[in-house]
């Protein structure tokens, strides 16, 4: 029997909980509420996506602090140096898509994100600072290893009736995250990981999926709640 690689072990753990996440996502995009859900989705996901670059910057600083003689820190530093520019500006894409639905991006910037967003992102800062910056790879895997499938933006366009210009962020990630997933898997499998590193990566990724399900529930409640009240 062939022994699993570190990336295969991580993805196998995430697969166990991602089925529940996928079910929650299907609930979000089924039924007549999808048109109402989408602007709320964009607004709330902006709170998650705008954390991507600051989180990687924090992890890069922590990796560099390990010193030039730490091979894991050196590899992480190089990965974040490459990936930070790739993720820069993605939060702006969401605001542009929100504007295309006729909603004010300033309102998304002014809102206080719900606790689930702070829990998802805040845990990463804790693990980066107090455990090891490799933890962030679990968070990234939970997001980029399960990228939107090809054609998802077009299906949402048809389902919601919003213009195509409102789905550019999702359409871009249908392509970009395929490459990001491959780069991440290649990185994880060449890193000099110890069991404790794999443990914190898995914990980080599982936490992100769990918090993500709560975020989806909150999106649905905020979008559909007013309609249900009427």
Secondary structure as GFF3:
##gff-version 3
##sequence-region A 1 230
A	DSSP	alpha_helix	6	28	.	.	.	ID=ss1
A	DSSP	alpha_helix	34	49	.	.	.	ID=ss2
A	DSSP	alpha_helix	51	65	.	.	.	ID=ss3
A	DSSP	alpha_helix	71	87	.	.	.	ID=ss4
A	DSSP	alpha_helix	90	100	.	.	.	ID=ss5
A	DSSP	alpha_helix	105	110	.	.	.	ID=ss6
A	DSSP	alpha_helix	115	130	.	.	.	ID=ss7
A	DSSP	three_ten_helix	133	135	.	.	.	ID=ss8
A	DSSP	alpha_helix	136	144	.	.	.	ID=ss9
A	DSSP	alpha_helix	152	160	.	.	.	ID=ss10
A	DSSP	three_ten_helix	164	167	.	.	.	ID=ss11
A	DSSP	alpha_helix	168	190	.	.	.	ID=ss12
A	DSSP	alpha_helix	195	229	.	.	.	ID=ss13
###
